[in-house]
Amino acid sequence: MTREGELELGGTLILAGCGKMGAALLDGWLARGASASSIIIAEPNGGSAAPFAARGVTHVSSLEDLGQTPPPAVMVLALKPQLMEGNGFSPVLCADESCKRCNTRG
């Protein structure tokens, strides 16, 4: 049971991206009582993740580094859309291959 206003994740949270937006989100979650040990940052820039790693948050350089980690309860994408494919995500957001808004490959 959590106190009012305290954040309960219900499992592992993976934060993909820890730039300005991801760091701000993570700061807020930790301030609200999220357990640092239940959060994993997937961020190639170790410098931006270092302050959180010092607070007990796990840092990996890429999603591939997660290996056999059990599926997370929550995954937050804090990446610019143009960076998603290079970080292990497909930019395809819908099944309509003719959709120019969602499908950057077609």
Secondary structure, DSSP 4 states (H G I P E B T S, - for coil): ---TT----SS-EEEE--SHHHHHHHHHHHHTT--GGGEEEE-S-HHHHHHHHTTT-EEESSGGGGTTPPPPSEEEE-S-GGGTGGGT--S--SS-TT-TTT-TT-
